[in-house]
Amino acid sequence: MQSYEERLTAPRSWWVIAGLIGVACALMLLPLGTLPMLGGLIGGAALAAVAVSSYGSVRIRVVGDSLIAGDARIPVSALGEAQVLDAEEAVAWRTHKADTRAFMLLRSYVRTAVRVEITDPEDPTPYAYLSTRDPERLVAALAAVRA
């Protein structure tokens, strides 16, 4: 049973930029003729779209008794207190308050985050920093699984 899922999709403006990259590639190949120009437009836009899509495809899920954040799978039993971070606190925890040993799943275009302590004595990671658009719901899902 899945109690929480979020995909950290890239903002719409990034897709516009991907299209503009295709236009830039087309303009670079314009002196070579129409066919290379079209190839540059399609190829450049497609490559930029793949890059935007892959960067924005990361997901955060609470499934069963695990927190899955990107490639990391952490059992809820190994997690401590979860803290909701507003935009200002999120910036602080990903800059001057950050610990180099922490697991950071951050996306600059997502302003809020959750900081979850990792209490497993075998794991040197002190906490997980997770960018999320709905931090209250993620904290509630973790608390529900723990209860």
C-alpha positions in Angstrom: 0.0 0.0 0.0 1.4 3.4 -1.0 0.7 6.3 1.3 2.7 9.1 -0.4 4.2 9.7 -3.9 5.6 12.8 -5.5 7.5 13.4 -8.8 9.7 16.4 -8.7 9.0 17.5 -12.3 10.9 20.3 -13.9 9.2 23.7 -14.3 7.5 24.7 -17.6 10.1 27.3 -18.3 12.7 24.5 -18.6 10.7 23.0 -21.4 10.7 26.3 -23.2 14.4 26.5 -22.9 14.7 23.0 -24.3 12.8 24.2 -27.4 15.0 27.2 -27.6 18.1 25.0 -27.5 16.6 23.2 -30.6 16.2 26.6 -32.3 19.8 27.5 -31.5 21.0 24.2 -32.9 19.0 24.8 -36.1 20.5 28.3 -36.5 24.0 26.9 -36.1 23.4 24.4 -38.9 21.5 26.9 -41.2 24.5 27.6 -43.4 24.7 23.9 -44.3 21.2 23.8 -45.8 17.6 23.1 -44.9 17.9 19.4 -44.1 20.8 19.8 -41.6 18.9 22.8 -40.1 15.8 20.6 -39.5 18.0 17.9 -38.1 19.6 20.3 -35.7 16.2 21.6 -34.7 14.7 18.2 -34.0 17.9 16.6 -32.6 18.8 19.6 -30.3 15.3 19.9 -29.0 15.0 16.1 -28.4 18.3 15.9 -26.6 17.5 18.9 -24.4 14.0 17.5 -23.7 15.5 14.1 -22.6 17.8 16.0 -20.2 15.0 18.0 -18.7 12.8 14.9 -18.5 15.4 12.8 -16.8 16.3 15.5 -14.3 12.7 16.0 -13.4 11.7 12.3 -13.2 13.0 11.7 -9.6 10.3 10.5 -7.3 9.8 10.5 -3.5 7.6 7.7 -2.2 6.6 6.2 1.1 5.7 2.6 0.3 5.1 -0.1 2.9 7.7 0.5 5.6 10.2 2.3 3.4 11.0 5.8 2.2 12.2 5.7 -1.4 13.8 8.9 -2.5 15.5 8.7 -5.9 17.8 5.7 -5.8 17.8 5.5 -2.0 15.6 3.1 -0.1 15.5 3.7 3.6 13.5 1.7 6.1 11.2 3.9 8.2 12.6 2.1 11.3 16.0 3.7 10.6 14.5 7.2 10.4 14.1 9.6 13.3 12.3 12.9 13.5 11.1 14.6 10.3 11.2 18.3 10.1 9.3 20.5 7.6 11.6 23.2 6.1 10.1 26.4 4.7 11.8 28.1 1.8 14.3 30.0 4.0 15.2 27.0 6.2 15.5 24.8 3.1 18.1 27.2 1.6 20.0 27.2 4.9 20.1 23.4 5.2 21.4 23.0 1.6 24.1 25.7 2.0 25.8 26.7 5.3 24.0 24.2 7.6 24.6 21.3 5.3 26.6 18.2 6.4 28.7 16.7 3.7 27.7 13.2 4.9 24.0 13.9 4.4 21.8 12.3 1.7 20.6 15.2 -0.4 17.8 14.9 -2.9 17.4 18.5 -3.9 16.0 20.3 -6.8 16.6 24.1 -6.9 13.2 24.8 -8.4 11.4 23.2 -5.4 11.5 25.8 -2.6 10.4 23.7 0.4 11.9 20.5 1.8 11.9 17.9 4.6 14.9 17.0 6.8 14.7 13.5 8.2 17.2 12.3 10.8 18.7 8.9 10.1 19.1 7.0 13.4 20.7 3.8 12.2 24.0 3.4 14.1 25.5 1.5 11.2 24.8 4.4 8.8 27.2 7.4 8.9 24.6 9.5 7.1 23.2 12.0 9.7 20.0 13.0 7.9 18.2 13.0 4.5 17.3 16.3 2.9 14.4 15.9 0.5 13.1 18.7 -1.7 9.3 18.4 -1.8 6.4 20.6 -2.8 4.2 19.2 0.0 6.4 18.8 3.1 3.6 18.5 5.6 2.0 15.6 3.7 5.4 13.7 3.5 6.0 14.2 7.2 2.4 13.0 7.9 3.0 9.9 5.7 6.2 9.0 7.6 4.4 9.5 10.9 1.5 7.3 9.8 3.9 4.5 8.8 5.8 4.7 12.0 2.6 4.5 14.1 
